[in-house]
Amino acid sequence: MIPAPSELAGLAAAMRPDWDRASLEAALIAATSAGWDWRRLFTYVSRLLADDSASPRDLLEAARRPLDRREGRPPSAEYAAMRDALRGAA
């Protein structure tokens, strides 16, 4: 599976015009920085898209859970690739 954060943000923008794309992109970066792999990220965002009461903030809050990340870890190559892909899409 190839990570496609820009495409996921585009799909979310099409499906959920009530969501702020920049907020979702920030939440995607936060989750990746917290150690989430692409499969977990895609699955979680897909669930949020299907939930009428969900928002990008839900992803951001999930990424902030202390048990889901290791403090002080440098950004991974996957994180850097996602960050660069999202910046290029703007």
DRENTORKOL-3810 file (N, C-alpha, C; in nm, 4 decimals):
REM DRENTORKOL-3810
@n.u->0.0845; n.v->-0.1167; n.w->0.0000; ca.u->0.0000; ca.v->0.0000; ca.w->0.0000; c.u->0.0896; c.v->0.1237; c.w->0.0000
@n.u->0.0601; n.v->0.2159; n.w->-0.0869; ca.u->0.1386; ca.v->0.3385; ca.w->-0.0994; c.u->0.0637; c.v->0.4523; c.w->-0.0296
@n.u->0.1277; n.v->0.5211; n.w->0.0654; ca.u->0.0611; ca.v->0.6336; ca.w->0.1311; c.u->0.0218; c.v->0.7416; c.w->0.0302
@n.u->-0.0970; n.v->0.7956; n.w->0.0472; ca.u->-0.1480; ca.v->0.8994; ca.w->-0.0429; c.u->-0.2203; c.v->1.0065; c.w->0.0396
@n.u->-0.1461; n.v->1.0809; n.w->0.1219; ca.u->-0.2119; ca.v->1.1783; ca.w->0.2095; c.u->-0.2814; c.v->1.2914; c.w->0.1347
@n.u->-0.2244; n.v->1.3381; n.w->0.0259; ca.u->-0.2887; ca.v->1.4455; ca.w->-0.0504; c.u->-0.4203; c.v->1.3982; c.w->-0.1099
@n.u->-0.4205; n.v->1.2751; n.w->-0.1592; ca.u->-0.5420; ca.v->1.2200; ca.w->-0.2174; c.u->-0.6482; c.v->1.1977; c.w->-0.1104
@n.u->-0.6052; n.v->1.1541; n.w->0.0078; ca.u->-0.6997; ca.v->1.1351; ca.w->0.1175; c.u->-0.7598; c.v->1.2693; c.w->0.1591
@n.u->-0.6768; n.v->1.3725; n.w->0.1664; ca.u->-0.7271; ca.v->1.5060; ca.w->0.2006; c.u->-0.8238; c.v->1.5555; c.w->0.0931
@n.u->-0.7949; n.v->1.5257; n.w->-0.0333; ca.u->-0.8852; ca.v->1.5643; ca.w->-0.1418; c.u->-1.0177; c.v->1.4911; c.w->-0.1348
@n.u->-1.0118; n.v->1.3620; n.w->-0.1052; ca.u->-1.1340; ca.v->1.2829; ca.w->-0.0904; c.u->-1.2175; c.v->1.3378; c.w->0.0259
@n.u->-1.1510; n.v->1.3679; n.w->0.1358; ca.u->-1.2222; ca.v->1.4229; ca.w->0.2509; c.u->-1.2871; c.v->1.5567; c.w->0.2161
@n.u->-1.2166; n.v->1.6403; n.w->0.1411; ca.u->-1.2726; ca.v->1.7698; ca.w->0.1016; c.u->-1.3966; c.v->1.7517; c.w->0.0130
@n.u->-1.3923; n.v->1.6508; n.w->-0.0735; ca.u->-1.5070; ca.v->1.6243; ca.w->-0.1605; c.u->-1.6247; c.v->1.5659; c.w->-0.0821
@n.u->-1.5935; n.v->1.4753; n.w->0.0103; ca.u->-1.6996; ca.v->1.4080; ca.w->0.0863; c.u->-1.7543; c.v->1.4933; c.w->0.2004
@n.u->-1.6678; n.v->1.5730; n.w->0.2596; ca.u->-1.7059; ca.v->1.6489; ca.w->0.3784; c.u->-1.6708; c.v->1.7965; c.w->0.3596
@n.u->-1.7490; n.v->1.8687; n.w->0.2787; ca.u->-1.7189; ca.v->2.0104; ca.w->0.2569; c.u->-1.7262; c.v->2.0943; c.w->0.3847
@n.u->-1.7841; n.v->2.0380; n.w->0.4898; ca.u->-1.7893; ca.v->2.1070; ca.w->0.6186; c.u->-1.6561; c.v->2.1007; c.w->0.6932
@n.u->-1.5649; n.v->2.0158; n.w->0.6492; ca.u->-1.4332; ca.v->2.0039; ca.w->0.7116; c.u->-1.3369; c.v->2.1047; c.w->0.6500
@n.u->-1.2507; n.v->2.1579; n.w->0.7329; ca.u->-1.1442; ca.v->2.2452; ca.w->0.6860; c.u->-1.0260; c.v->2.1580; c.w->0.6422
@n.u->-0.9878; n.v->2.1686; n.w->0.5155; ca.u->-0.8809; ca.v->2.0827; ca.w->0.4633; c.u->-0.7494; c.v->2.1039; c.w->0.5385
@n.u->-0.7167; n.v->2.2279; n.w->0.5692; ca.u->-0.5911; ca.v->2.2553; ca.w->0.6403; c.u->-0.5899; c.v->2.1884; c.w->0.7781
@n.u->-0.7049; n.v->2.1845; n.w->0.8446; ca.u->-0.7141; ca.v->2.1173; ca.w->0.9744; c.u->-0.6911; c.v->1.9678; c.w->0.9600
@n.u->-0.7476; n.v->1.9096; n.w->0.8546; ca.u->-0.7259; ca.v->1.7665; ca.w->0.8316; c.u->-0.5792; c.v->1.7391; c.w->0.8004
@n.u->-0.5189; n.v->1.8216; n.w->0.7165; ca.u->-0.3782; ca.v->1.8014; ca.w->0.6824; c.u->-0.2903; c.v->1.8110; c.w->0.8071
@n.u->-0.3197; n.v->1.9058; n.w->0.8948; ca.u->-0.2439; ca.v->1.9179; ca.w->1.0192; c.u->-0.2627; c.v->1.7941; c.w->1.1062
@n.u->-0.3851; n.v->1.7421; n.w->1.1105; ca.u->-0.4117; ca.v->1.6220; ca.w->1.1895; c.u->-0.3417; c.v->1.5002; c.w->1.1287
@n.u->-0.3357; n.v->1.4914; n.w->0.9963; ca.u->-0.2639; ca.v->1.3811; ca.w->0.9302; c.u->-0.1161; c.v->1.3845; c.w->0.9669
@n.u->-0.0580; n.v->1.5023; n.w->0.9643; ca.u->0.0830; ca.v->1.5171; ca.w->0.9998; c.u->0.1047; c.v->1.4827; c.w->1.1470
@n.u->0.0154; n.v->1.5283; n.w->1.2328; ca.u->0.0289; ca.v->1.4996; ca.w->1.3767; c.u->0.0220; c.v->1.3497; c.w->1.4034
@n.u->-0.0725; n.v->1.2819; n.w->1.3374; ca.u->-0.0854; ca.v->1.1373; ca.w->1.3588; c.u->0.0375; c.v->1.0632; c.w->1.3075
@n.u->0.0882; n.v->1.1042; n.w->1.1925; ca.u->0.2077; ca.v->1.0402; ca.w->1.1381; c.u->0.3274; c.v->1.0650; c.w->1.2293
@n.u->0.3379; n.v->1.1863; n.w->1.2800; ca.u->0.4465; ca.v->1.2201; ca.w->1.3718; c.u->0.4367; c.v->1.1392; c.w->1.5012
@n.u->0.3142; n.v->1.1056; n.w->1.5399; ca.u->0.2925; ca.v->1.0266; ca.w->1.6615; c.u->0.3175; c.v->0.8780; c.w->1.6387
@n.u->0.3561; n.v->0.8416; n.w->1.5164; ca.u->0.3920; ca.v->0.7029; ca.w->1.4895; c.u->0.2855; c.v->0.6198; c.w->1.4207
@n.u->0.1778; n.v->0.6813; n.w->1.3782; ca.u->0.0732; ca.v->0.6068; ca.w->1.3083; c.u->0.1232; c.v->0.5673; c.w->1.1704
@n.u->0.1046; n.v->0.4419; n.w->1.1321; ca.u->0.1393; ca.v->0.4026; ca.w->0.9967; c.u->0.0223; c.v->0.4356; c.w->0.9033
@n.u->0.0476; n.v->0.4245; n.w->0.7740; ca.u->-0.0515; ca.v->0.4651; ca.w->0.6754; c.u->-0.1809; c.v->0.3854; c.w->0.6872
@n.u->-0.1716; n.v->0.2561; n.w->0.7084; ca.u->-0.2922; ca.v->0.1727; ca.w->0.7181; c.u->-0.3810; c.v->0.2199; c.w->0.8333
@n.u->-0.3209; n.v->0.2449; n.w->0.9470; ca.u->-0.3978; ca.v->0.2918; ca.w->1.0625; c.u->-0.4593; c.v->0.4285; c.w->1.0357
@n.u->-0.3817; n.v->0.5168; n.w->0.9760; ca.u->-0.4282; ca.v->0.6515; ca.w->0.9459; c.u->-0.5453; c.v->0.6491; c.w->0.8474
@n.u->-0.5298; n.v->0.5744; n.w->0.7397; ca.u->-0.6350; ca.v->0.5650; ca.w->0.6384; c.u->-0.7636; c.v->0.5074; c.w->0.6982
@n.u->-0.7505; n.v->0.4021; n.w->0.7763; ca.u->-0.8664; ca.v->0.3373; ca.w->0.8372; c.u->-0.9388; c.v->0.4331; c.w->0.9313
@n.u->-0.8626; n.v->0.5041; n.w->1.0129; ca.u->-0.9232; ca.v->0.5960; ca.w->1.1085; c.u->-0.9949; c.v->0.7105; c.w->1.0369
@n.u->-0.9298; n.v->0.7692; n.w->0.9375; ca.u->-0.9918; ca.v->0.8800; ca.w->0.8640; c.u->-1.1157; c.v->0.8313; c.w->0.7891
@n.u->-1.1099; n.v->0.7120; n.w->0.7331; ca.u->-1.2275; ca.v->0.6566; ca.w->0.6644; c.u->-1.3465; c.v->0.6468; c.w->0.7593
@n.u->-1.3212; n.v->0.6033; n.w->0.8801; ca.u->-1.4283; ca.v->0.5952; ca.w->0.9796; c.u->-1.4828; c.v->0.7337; c.w->1.0132
@n.u->-1.3926; n.v->0.8309; n.w->1.0256; ca.u->-1.4375; ca.v->0.9666; ca.w->1.0545; c.u->-1.5225; c.v->1.0224; c.w->0.9408
@n.u->-1.4826; n.v->0.9938; n.w->0.8179; ca.u->-1.5588; ca.v->1.0434; ca.w->0.7034; c.u->-1.7023; c.v->0.9916; c.w->0.7039
@n.u->-1.7208; n.v->0.8719; n.w->0.7522; ca.u->-1.8533; ca.v->0.8103; ca.w->0.7537; c.u->-1.9366; c.v->0.8526; c.w->0.8749
@n.u->-1.8759; n.v->0.9215; n.w->0.9692; ca.u->-1.9441; ca.v->0.9632; ca.w->1.0917; c.u->-1.9851; c.v->1.1097; c.w->1.0779
@n.u->-2.1154; n.v->1.1346; n.w->1.0707; ca.u->-2.1649; ca.v->1.2708; ca.w->1.0510; c.u->-2.1241; c.v->1.3678; c.w->1.1609
@n.u->-2.0960; n.v->1.3169; n.w->1.2786; ca.u->-2.0599; ca.v->1.4060; ca.w->1.3894; c.u->-1.9087; c.v->1.4206; c.w->1.4075
@n.u->-1.8303; n.v->1.3566; n.w->1.3230; ca.u->-1.6839; ca.v->1.3603; ca.w->1.3359; c.u->-1.6254; c.v->1.4829; c.w->1.2673
@n.u->-1.5015; n.v->1.5128; n.w->1.3058; ca.u->-1.4282; ca.v->1.6235; ca.w->1.2445; c.u->-1.2797; c.v->1.5902; c.w->1.2466
@n.u->-1.1974; n.v->1.6672; n.w->1.1742; ca.u->-1.0523; ca.v->1.6437; ca.w->1.1793; c.u->-0.9965; c.v->1.6532; c.w->1.3212
@n.u->-1.0630; n.v->1.7280; n.w->1.4048; ca.u->-1.0170; ca.v->1.7402; ca.w->1.5430; c.u->-1.0156; c.v->1.6044; c.w->1.6136
@n.u->-1.1067; n.v->1.5149; n.w->1.5749; ca.u->-1.1087; ca.v->1.3815; ca.w->1.6351; c.u->-0.9788; c.v->1.3061; c.w->1.6058
@n.u->-0.9274; n.v->1.3209; n.w->1.4847; ca.u->-0.7995; ca.v->1.2579; ca.w->1.4495; c.u->-0.6866; c.v->1.3224; c.w->1.5284
@n.u->-0.6888; n.v->1.4536; n.w->1.5362; ca.u->-0.5850; ca.v->1.5247; ca.w->1.6100; c.u->-0.5838; c.v->1.4812; c.w->1.7566
@n.u->-0.6998; n.v->1.4699; n.w->1.8157; ca.u->-0.7076; ca.v->1.4265; ca.w->1.9556; c.u->-0.6589; c.v->1.2821; c.w->1.9719
@n.u->-0.6955; n.v->1.1957; n.w->1.8790; ca.u->-0.6495; ca.v->1.0565; ca.w->1.8855; c.u->-0.4975; c.v->1.0496; c.w->1.8740
@n.u->-0.4397; n.v->1.1349; n.w->1.7902; ca.u->-0.2945; ca.v->1.1364; ca.w->1.7723; c.u->-0.2225; c.v->1.1868; c.w->1.8967
@n.u->-0.2904; n.v->1.2654; n.w->1.9763; ca.u->-0.2284; ca.v->1.3225; ca.w->2.0972; c.u->-0.2300; c.v->1.2283; c.w->2.2166
@n.u->-0.2969; n.v->1.1173; n.w->2.2056; ca.u->-0.3033; ca.v->1.0250; ca.w->2.3191; c.u->-0.1622; c.v->0.9820; c.w->2.3571
@n.u->-0.1236; n.v->1.0030; n.w->2.4798; ca.u->0.0147; ca.v->0.9757; ca.w->2.5203; c.u->0.0584; c.v->0.8306; c.w->2.5008
@n.u->-0.0312; n.v->0.7379; n.w->2.5118; ca.u->0.0075; ca.v->0.5981; ca.w->2.4968; c.u->0.0318; c.v->0.5591; c.w->2.3519
@n.u->-0.0068; n.v->0.6439; n.w->2.2584; ca.u->0.0087; ca.v->0.6129; ca.w->2.1167; c.u->0.1327; c.v->0.6742; c.w->2.0540
@n.u->0.2154; n.v->0.7408; n.w->2.1339; ca.u->0.3373; ca.v->0.7979; ca.w->2.0757; c.u->0.4514; c.v->0.7919; c.w->2.1747
@n.u->0.5702; n.v->0.7994; n.w->2.1205; ca.u->0.6914; ca.v->0.8024; ca.w->2.2031; c.u->0.7508; c.v->0.9420; c.w->2.1940
@n.u->0.7668; n.v->1.0067; n.w->2.3072; ca.u->0.8208; ca.v->1.1429; ca.w->2.3095; c.u->0.9669; c.v->1.1436; c.w->2.2659
@n.u->1.0059; n.v->1.2503; n.w->2.2012; ca.u->1.1443; ca.v->1.2694; ca.w->2.1660; c.u->1.1931; c.v->1.1927; c.w->2.0443
@n.u->1.1049; n.v->1.1214; n.w->1.9780; ca.u->1.1453; ca.v->1.0434; ca.w->1.8603; c.u->1.1546; c.v->1.1371; c.w->1.7401
@n.u->1.2629; n.v->1.1304; n.w->1.6638; ca.u->1.2726; ca.v->1.2164; ca.w->1.5456; c.u->1.1709; c.v->1.1736; c.w->1.4398
@n.u->1.1315; n.v->1.2656; n.w->1.3525; ca.u->1.0348; ca.v->1.2318; ca.w->1.2483; c.u->1.0849; c.v->1.1167; c.w->1.1602
@n.u->0.9950; n.v->1.0293; n.w->1.1252; ca.u->1.0299; ca.v->0.9163; ca.w->1.0392; c.u->1.0347; c.v->0.9613; c.w->0.8936
@n.u->1.0889; n.v->0.8760; n.w->0.8080; ca.u->1.0917; ca.v->0.9048; ca.w->0.6641; c.u->0.9497; c.v->0.9134; c.w->0.6102
@n.u->0.8587; n.v->0.8282; n.w->0.6626; ca.u->0.7187; ca.v->0.8325; ca.w->0.6190; c.u->0.6558; c.v->0.9672; c.w->0.6557
@n.u->0.6855; n.v->1.0158; n.w->0.7754; ca.u->0.6343; ca.v->1.1468; ca.w->0.8173; c.u->0.6841; c.v->1.2558; c.w->0.7221
@n.u->0.8123; n.v->1.2563; n.w->0.6928; ca.u->0.8686; ca.v->1.3580; ca.w->0.6051; c.u->0.8058; c.v->1.3523; c.w->0.4657
@n.u->0.7833; n.v->1.2320; n.w->0.4154; ca.u->0.7210; ca.v->1.2166; ca.w->0.2832; c.u->0.5784; c.v->1.2697; c.w->0.2837
@n.u->0.5024; n.v->1.2401; n.w->0.3889; ca.u->0.3645; ca.v->1.2900; ca.w->0.3980; c.u->0.3629; c.v->1.4418; c.w->0.4097
@n.u->0.4490; n.v->1.4948; n.w->0.4944; ca.u->0.4556; ca.v->1.6399; ca.w->0.5122; c.u->0.4870; c.v->1.7075; c.w->0.3791
@n.u->0.5848; n.v->1.6548; n.w->0.3068; ca.u->0.6228; ca.v->1.7127; ca.w->0.1783; c.u->0.5113; c.v->1.7001; c.w->0.0755
@n.u->0.4415; n.v->1.5863; n.w->0.0756; ca.u->0.3300; ca.v->1.5674; ca.w->-0.0179; c.u->0.2168; c.v->1.6653; c.w->0.0105
@n.u->0.1875; n.v->1.6859; n.w->0.1380; ca.u->0.0808; ca.v->1.7794; ca.w->0.1743; c.u->0.1191; c.v->1.9234; c.w->0.1434
@n.u->0.2425; n.v->1.9574; n.w->0.1658; ca.u->0.2871; ca.v->2.0942; ca.w->0.1334; c.u->0.2841; c.v->2.1185; c.w->-0.0161
@n.u->0.3145; n.v->2.0166; n.w->-0.0952; ca.u->0.3124; ca.v->2.0304; ca.w->-0.2401; c.u->0.1707; c.v->2.0414; c.w->-0.2958
@n.u->0.0717; n.v->1.9928; n.w->-0.2220; ca.u->-0.0670; ca.v->1.9945; ca.w->-0.2684; c.u->-0.1335; c.v->2.1293; c.w->-0.2417
@n.u->-0.0735; n.v->2.2087; n.w->-0.1568; ca.u->-0.1372; ca.v->2.3358; ca.w->-0.1165; c.u->-0.1249; c.v->2.4411; c.w->-0.2233
END
